[in-house]
């Protein structure tokens, strides 16, 4: 499997080469790649459906348990088939839709990279690897949302999606590491065989929290859902593919994958049901008010994602089966409807449902496709959506959880789903034609064939469900539950309660669609809705963050060198001073004041000339005093057995004085003087720092020192370094690389000095 | 003598930090030179001082005979002196160029690049 993923990434990066050859090639080649991958995964169906799993591992960082481990079971195969199958349709569609874009090659590079990342995500057996692919899908999603980067709204939406999903991903990473520490492995397949380990650990609550945040941000659950409607800034094939059929289901995938490892507790069940239900209801209520086709579809996608999360939360085998069927049905009809909204947009020039009317005669094939998709979304027999709705109602009622609130909420949101589907399909296509910005014609072949096939698939899967879906649904639920289930899916269960509820939902939904304006009026008149909006708080948060950054930067970065040094020195005085006085008793400080007269004179000379430098009124005077300090230090080196240092210091000091005089003697006297109180403050800061250092040296020198390094160098200097001057041997032999670095630094400084000097001389000439 | 050196080091640090807090750029450079001297002496003293015994291997011997000055701080300081000179030379020329361009040696008037609007 690693070859498959590598191949997908490789093909993504080769696309620009083909683009130079022929502008249409990237679209066609990526379609073929997606189709090839679909065939590859379809060919593993017999193995997986017969109850086997395929595992593969290539070492990466084996020492810390991070490897390219892949795991193909029912759940990952279902996702792989959706990714590559819907991918094929979307790529084919996009090859026409994006044909006239200037940067179409770039688009296909992003989209193919996304497909590869998404495949990596669902196939990962290693949690760290899964995290990496999860973040890669966020990054490619960012690039695709911001594809029309010249538009500000695109950039805003792309950044928003990246911040929300990226933050969730990073929090998830903490949970993954915690699992790795507790279980000693990152391998999902190993964790599956030790299910109680995490659940019974005291950190379970925190780990669950990180996983829920990761999944909820990625799968756009309330209150993190707002990035998904904004993401509709992306070109429509992207919305159909990433933001409906595949990427936004990554969070659902993660929850399903972790269900055997983290699930089964009351905390898990209640949090998933709570957030799933709120998302389901809230999003579909918002969808009804929208007028942009894509926004309507986006909110209804958020609602379905809520439904899926809720079903995983309910967690019975009926609920899990309902989740799988709803997921398949939704991926098929929603991708179709998204692609149709793109077709309408490109053929008519608008996506505003209030401006679209009676397209059925102008676009008959698209109309037929839309009707098929709508019927599946309605949940009309014999479409796949019907089975989805039946099993959904069945599992919610059967579970008995939160009765009667949960069934009522599911009923209400299903009614709204009908209304939303009607707004998306019935309103633009039926009735008399209304003039649109462009002359309407039927979509070109590559743009209608894919959606048409997909919508037919919804019908075919519905009719043949018993034969086509039973085994895959059982295989997927086996991965989610971690045991084998044997259940036959049927289209028709007879005239039972669920069937009547289903019929009632459709009827009430259609009535609601007819009179929806009353509802919309009521909702849009309540101003409080703005404060409930999480996107409002997101904007507040981002602008607050910017303000905080500005404030703290202007506080710390004043532009005055003095302030920076004062902050550094105060930190030194407070932290080092505190640590020193806290830990060192004064009785242990025994400075050795024994010294000869000439040592005292030398020290006195240094102190006095330092004072002269500070107090000097002219620069020349200061330069000479500075030279005295340097030469005195050189004499100290002579006295205490460091002739090399003394030689160097003498040479350098002479050069310094010459350089100073050469550059500075022409300048006028000092002009600017600080206020006396300010000088007093500066002296206090400088004096305290100096005092602390003196005390530290007092203390350190009153301790005896046994240096192993000194012994080593003195014994090896001659036998290994072949030199009698130990200091020189260290410089040119033991630490030769350091010396090389030093020479390099000096060389760079010399080049800098030389070039600036030339510049100054040239300026002076002019 | 260590105590005396400790005081000298403290005075050099005081002078260095005080000079770096001044407005004239030349004084800031003097402060930089002071800090270099102070740090060198600090390393030298913390390695302990030994009077008049450089770390040389005498003719006929295979290793240095105790007592002798620790060679490692000396090697470090040797590097530091040279680097310090490089920094100093660069700072002086940079100052000259800045003075040419801006027409002042007041660091308080050279802060526009650091401020945010």
Interface residues (C-beta under 8 A of the other chain):
Chain A: X550 X553 X554 X557 X558 X559 X560 X561 X562 X565 X566 X569 X591 X592 X593 X594 X595 X596 X599 X600 X603 X606 X607 X610 X611 X613 X614 X619 X622 X626 X629 X630 X633 X636 X637 X639 X640 X641 X642 X643 X644 X645 X648 X649 X652 X655 X656 X659 X660 X663 X664 X667 X670 X671 X672 X673 X674 X682 X683 X685 X686 X687 X689 X690 X691 X693 X694 X697 X698 X700 X701 X705 X707 X709 X710 X713 X714 X715 X717 X718 X719 X723 X724 X725 X726 X727 X730 X731 X735 X738 X739 X742 X745 X746 X749 X750 X752 X753 X756 X757 X759 X760 X763
Chain B: X1 X2 X3 X4 X5 X6 X7 X8 X9 X10 X11 X12 X13 X14 X15 X16 X17 X18 X19 X20 X21 X22 X23 X24 X26 X27 X28 X30 X33 X34 X37 X38 X40 X41 X42 X44 X45 X46 X47 X48 X49 X50 X51 X52 X53 X54 X55 X56 X57 X58 X59 X61 X62 X63 X64 X68 X69 X70 X71 X72 X74 X75 X77 X78 X79 X81 X82 X83 X84 X85 X86 X87 X88 X89 X90 X92 X93 X94 X95 X96 X97 X99 X100 X105 X106 X107 X108 X111 X112 X113 X114 X115 X116
